[in-house]
């Protein structure tokens, strides 16, 4: 299960402290202009060491496209790429070789495979998500030609949360602060909280909101390929994600149907048939598992990072109790660097659903 998607697919490889991390994208439509500067920019939004509230690991994260591109355009062949690891401090993990860190994948990987790479988490490391960002950038280049945009932002850190919905914020402000929050005042509060948590050697979680605009009606497959289920599976595959909700989500479960229903209204100015629009969008752009042409919006909950720079109790491979201390460079909060990962997974999911939908109807 190292491959994501059905028609637009990504197969990833690599470990946190191996030689490189990379992937192979298959199903990329031919003739798409490949903007390498854009792909690199997306990687830089995810890379470590970009601010005082992220890990201190320094990686340039320069992507190398190995195949599938000729004279600046996709050829339709698989696109191979890699990003070399250049700043590993593997010795920082020597004391963890025979220990199981609390709430990490150490024990479960060892139970499954009988062997694990203890250096930085190996294959379970969040560093592997850079492959998703590269593939997501390629998907965004396709979606851009179709007028589909995907924007994510930090909407909550700890108990500091944005009070309004996405319509109330200027997305142009998201990249103006290291937290990637469109509310400058809340962003300052979030940054202060994360910096304090980092100083304490602790970690903290939060929520990322994502909005897809310009998505046509008709994406998603009944019965087991519902679009919200595909988006949920994509988001829940991201490291540290603990929850997914779309539209009004859990809050809407306490409403009455008369409050929840999205009423159809005539819309002669829309090119689609039938010509209609929705009075509200409590459904989050998806009804019956299929997109309805309205904005798709959802939220992704991230737990606090499991790596704490303080003493914790655990056991070793023989089951002996041990007091452990973790060294190295770690994020006190994944939210700022996870924003482009959420966008990438959404882009791949939407593009895959779009390609599938074109096989359903002549």
Buried (B, 14 or more C-beta within 10 A) or exposed (E): EEEBBBBBBBBBBBBBBBEBBBBBBBBBBEEBEBBEEBBBEBBBBBBBBBEEBBBBBEBBBEBEBEEBBEEEEBBBEBBBBBBBBEEBBBEBBEBBEEBBBBBBBBBEBBEEEEEBBBBBBBBBBBBBBBBBBBBBBBBBBBBBEEEBBBBBBBBBBBEBBBEEEBEEBEBEBBEEBBBBBBBEEBBBBBBBBBBEBBEEBBBBBBBBBBBBBBBBBBBBBEEEBBBBBBBBEBBBEBBBBEBBBBBBBEEBEEEEEEEBBBEEEEBEEEEEEEEBBBEEBBBBBBBEBBBBBBBBBBBBBBBBBBBBBEEBEBBBEEEEEBEBEBEBBBBBBBBBBBBBBBBBBBBBBBBBBBBBBEEEEE
